[in-house]
Amino acid sequence: MNPDETREELRGNIWQKNRLHQANQVQGELLEVVEIAPTGHSHAKRAFAPGFDDTEDAMQAVAAESCDDAFILTRHSKDLRGVQSQS
């Protein structure tokens, strides 16, 4: 590997670590103002029931249903299209 490639690789690593640090900081700040919905066995059973295409999305939706005034924060809102509250 030549010196220019090494420098570029190091810059990329520093950039990734900086983004990870920023993301962790934002997540920590977010957890100061929101509560994570607890999940358990009954939630998993509902999430695995027919009607959901993706287990992770299903767990989020089922957990949100069990909370009053629940919101789902996601970067992938298209994955939750069509998910409606059952309550």
C-alpha positions in Angstrom: 0.0 0.0 0.0 1.4 3.4 -0.9 1.5 6.4 1.5 -1.4 8.1 -0.3 -3.6 5.0 0.1 -2.6 4.8 3.7 -3.5 8.4 4.4 -6.9 8.0 2.7 -7.6 4.9 4.7 -6.7 6.7 7.9 -8.9 9.7 6.9 -11.8 7.3 6.3 -11.3 5.6 9.6 -11.2 8.9 11.5 -14.4 10.0 9.6 -16.2 6.8 10.6 -15.2 7.1 14.2 -16.3 10.7 14.3 -19.7 9.8 12.9 -20.1 7.0 15.3 -19.2 9.2 18.2 -21.7 11.8 17.0 -24.4 9.2 16.6 -23.7 7.8 20.1 -23.9 11.4 21.5 -27.2 12.1 19.9 -28.6 8.7 21.0 -27.5 9.5 24.6 -29.2 12.9 24.5 -32.4 11.3 23.0 -32.5 8.8 25.8 -32.7 11.7 28.2 -36.1 12.7 26.8 -37.7 9.5 25.5 -38.4 6.1 27.0 -37.8 2.9 25.2 -40.8 0.6 25.1 -40.2 -2.7 26.9 -40.8 -5.9 25.0 -41.3 -9.4 26.1 -42.5 -12.9 25.1 -46.1 -11.8 24.3 -44.8 -9.0 22.0 -42.6 -11.5 20.2 -45.5 -13.9 19.7 -47.6 -11.1 18.1 -44.7 -9.9 16.0 -44.2 -13.4 14.6 -47.9 -13.7 13.7 -48.9 -13.5 10.1 -49.3 -10.0 8.7 -45.7 -8.7 9.3 -43.0 -9.0 6.6 -40.1 -8.0 8.9 -39.6 -9.2 12.4 -37.7 -6.1 13.6 -40.3 -3.8 12.2 -43.0 -5.9 13.7 -41.4 -5.8 17.2 -41.2 -2.0 17.0 -44.8 -1.7 16.0 -46.1 -4.2 18.6 -44.0 -2.5 21.4 -45.3 0.9 20.3 -48.9 -0.4 20.5 -48.4 -1.3 24.1 -47.5 2.2 25.1 -49.6 5.3 25.5 -48.6 8.2 23.2 -46.1 6.0 21.4 -44.0 7.1 18.5 -41.5 5.1 16.4 -38.3 6.9 15.5 -36.7 5.3 12.5 -34.5 6.1 9.5 -36.6 3.6 7.5 -40.2 4.8 7.6 -41.0 3.1 4.3 -40.6 -0.3 6.1 -43.4 0.7 8.5 -45.9 1.8 5.8 -49.2 0.0 6.3 -48.6 -0.8 10.0 -51.6 0.3 11.9 -52.5 0.3 15.5 -54.5 -2.7 16.6 -55.9 -0.9 19.7 
